[in-house]
Amino acid sequence: MNLRLGKPLAIQIAVACLMVAAYAQNATTNSKDANTKDDSMRDCPMHKQHTATQSHHATVEKHGDQAMGFPHDQTTHHFLIRPDGGSIEVTANDPADNASTVAIRTHLSQITVAFGKGDFSQPMFIHDGLPPGVTTMKLLKDKIQYHYEEISSGARVRIESADPLALAAIHDFLRFQISEHQTGDSSMPH
């Protein structure tokens, strides 16, 4: 039996076959491109550093939650650099979150006392190492003043000094915090 298709139907079938073939080719090419992208990312000289940075930030957040007693994702941190020193400010994202506000105030009042004694064990735990400026801040602890203040939905620790070396150490410490906590705060005094 010999079937004869009309020209319009034959053209439609041919076009459909070409479309299926093109789709199959495109899917194969996209799959190869995806694999190539993954491979090229692995070959990137910075790939391990990117992965390590992401892993380090996750560790900072985990250790921070443990040390501070409140979750980082329900609070906002700011590290502000001032000509006379700077400040650490933490607020609850939700002003009605009394538990976070109380935990922030407890933590920062304890930090104020600890830093005044030259005890930086919490930042060392959170960051899994010695933050820049800490050694000098410990040595010059008598030339640095720490002041605790309650602010709306949180608290602040003001850090001040008139000593140029202490001031440089405070700024190094705060810049490090800005970078580690990815707060987006300015690294310049204002």
C-alpha positions as CSV (number, residue, x, y, z in Angstrom):
1,M,0.0,0.0,0.0
2,N,1.4,3.3,-1.0
3,L,0.4,6.3,1.1
4,R,0.6,9.7,-0.5
5,L,0.6,12.7,1.7
6,G,-0.5,16.1,0.5
7,K,2.3,18.6,0.2
8,P,1.1,20.7,3.1
9,L,1.0,17.7,5.5
10,A,4.4,16.5,4.3
11,I,5.9,19.9,4.9
12,Q,4.4,20.0,8.4
13,I,5.8,16.6,9.2
14,A,9.2,17.6,7.9
15,V,9.2,20.8,9.9
16,A,8.1,18.9,13.0
17,C,11.0,16.5,12.5
18,L,13.5,19.3,12.0
19,M,12.2,21.0,15.2
20,V,12.6,17.8,17.2
21,A,16.1,17.3,15.8
22,A,17.0,21.0,16.6
23,Y,15.6,20.7,20.1
24,A,17.6,17.5,20.7
25,Q,20.8,19.2,19.4
26,N,20.1,22.3,21.6
27,A,19.6,20.2,24.7
28,T,22.8,18.3,24.1
29,T,24.7,21.6,23.5
30,N,23.2,23.2,26.6
31,S,24.1,20.1,28.6
32,K,27.7,20.3,27.4
33,D,27.8,24.1,28.1
34,A,26.6,23.5,31.6
35,N,29.2,20.9,32.2
36,T,31.8,23.2,30.6
37,K,30.8,26.0,32.9
38,D,31.0,23.8,36.0
39,D,34.4,22.6,34.8
40,S,35.6,26.1,34.0
41,M,34.5,27.2,37.5
42,R,36.6,24.4,39.0
43,D,39.6,25.5,36.9
44,C,39.1,29.1,38.1
45,P,42.2,30.0,40.2
46,M,39.9,31.7,42.7
47,H,37.4,28.9,43.0
48,K,38.8,27.5,46.2
49,Q,39.0,30.9,47.7
50,H,35.4,31.7,46.8
51,T,34.3,28.4,48.4
52,A,36.5,29.0,51.4
53,T,35.1,32.6,51.8
54,Q,31.5,31.3,51.8
55,S,32.4,28.5,54.2
56,H,34.2,31.0,56.5
57,H,31.3,33.4,56.5
58,A,28.9,30.5,57.5
59,T,31.3,29.7,60.3
60,V,31.3,33.4,61.5
61,E,27.5,33.4,61.5
62,K,27.3,30.1,63.4
63,H,29.9,31.1,66.0
64,G,28.3,34.5,66.3
65,D,24.9,33.0,67.0
66,Q,26.5,30.8,69.7
67,A,28.6,33.5,71.3
68,M,26.1,36.4,71.2
69,G,23.0,34.5,72.2
70,F,20.8,35.7,69.4
71,P,20.4,34.8,65.7
72,H,22.2,37.0,63.2
73,D,19.4,36.7,60.7
74,Q,16.9,38.4,63.2
75,T,19.3,41.3,64.0
76,T,21.3,44.0,62.2
77,H,24.9,44.8,63.1
78,H,26.7,48.0,62.3
79,F,30.3,48.8,62.9
80,L,30.8,52.5,62.6
81,I,34.2,54.2,62.4
82,R,34.5,57.7,64.0
83,P,37.4,60.1,64.2
84,D,37.6,59.4,68.0
85,G,37.1,55.6,67.7
86,G,33.8,54.0,66.6
87,S,30.9,51.9,67.7
88,I,29.4,48.5,67.5
89,E,25.6,48.7,67.2
90,V,23.1,45.8,67.1
91,T,19.3,46.1,66.8
92,A,16.5,43.6,66.5
93,N,15.0,43.6,63.0
94,D,11.5,43.4,64.5
95,P,11.0,46.2,67.1
96,A,8.5,43.9,68.8
97,D,11.1,41.1,69.2
98,N,11.7,41.6,72.9
99,A,13.7,38.4,73.3
100,S,16.3,39.6,70.7
101,T,16.4,43.1,72.2
102,V,17.1,41.7,75.7
103,A,19.8,39.3,74.3
104,I,21.5,42.1,72.3
105,R,21.6,44.3,75.4
106,T,22.9,41.5,77.6
107,H,25.6,40.6,75.1
108,L,26.8,44.2,74.4
109,S,26.9,45.1,78.1
110,Q,29.1,42.0,78.7
111,I,31.3,42.9,75.7
112,T,31.8,46.4,77.1
113,V,33.1,45.0,80.4
114,A,35.2,42.3,78.7
115,F,36.8,44.6,76.2
116,G,37.6,47.1,79.0
117,K,39.5,44.3,80.7
118,G,41.3,43.4,77.5
119,D,39.3,40.2,77.0
120,F,38.6,39.7,73.3
121,S,37.9,35.9,73.5
122,Q,34.4,36.3,72.0
123,P,35.5,38.0,68.7
124,M,38.4,35.4,68.6
125,F,35.9,32.6,68.8
126,I,33.4,34.1,66.4
127,H,36.1,34.8,63.7
128,D,38.1,31.6,64.5
129,G,41.3,33.7,64.9
130,L,42.8,36.9,66.2
131,P,41.1,40.0,64.6
132,P,43.4,42.8,63.5
133,G,43.9,45.5,66.1
134,V,43.1,43.2,69.1
135,T,46.7,42.8,70.2
136,T,47.3,46.6,70.3
137,M,43.8,47.1,71.9
138,K,44.8,44.7,74.7
139,L,48.2,46.4,75.3
140,L,46.7,49.9,75.3
141,K,43.5,48.9,77.2
142,D,44.1,51.7,79.7
143,K,44.0,54.3,76.9
144,I,40.7,53.1,75.4
145,Q,37.2,53.8,76.9
146,Y,34.2,51.6,76.3
147,H,30.7,52.9,76.9
148,Y,27.5,50.9,76.8
149,E,24.3,52.6,75.6
150,E,20.8,51.2,75.0
151,I,19.2,52.3,71.7
152,S,15.8,51.5,70.2
153,S,15.5,47.7,69.9
154,G,19.1,47.1,70.8
155,A,22.3,48.5,72.1
156,R,25.6,50.2,71.2
157,V,29.2,50.0,72.5
158,R,31.1,53.2,71.9
159,I,34.9,52.8,71.7
160,E,37.0,55.9,72.1
161,S,40.6,56.9,72.5
162,A,42.8,59.9,72.1
163,D,45.9,57.8,71.6
164,P,46.9,57.5,67.9
165,L,48.1,53.9,68.2
166,A,45.0,52.8,70.0
167,L,42.8,54.7,67.6
168,A,44.5,53.0,64.6
169,A,43.9,49.6,66.3
170,I,40.2,50.4,67.0
171,H,39.8,51.3,63.3
172,D,41.5,48.1,62.1
173,F,39.3,46.1,64.4
174,L,36.1,47.8,63.2
175,R,37.1,47.5,59.5
176,F,37.7,43.8,60.0
177,Q,34.2,43.4,61.6
178,I,32.7,45.3,58.7
179,S,34.3,42.9,56.2
180,E,33.6,39.7,58.2
181,H,30.0,40.5,58.9
182,Q,29.5,42.0,55.5
183,T,27.5,44.9,56.9
184,G,28.3,47.4,54.1
185,D,29.3,50.1,56.6
186,S,31.9,52.6,55.5
187,S,35.5,51.8,56.3
188,M,36.4,55.4,56.6
189,P,35.8,57.6,59.7
190,H,32.8,59.9,59.4
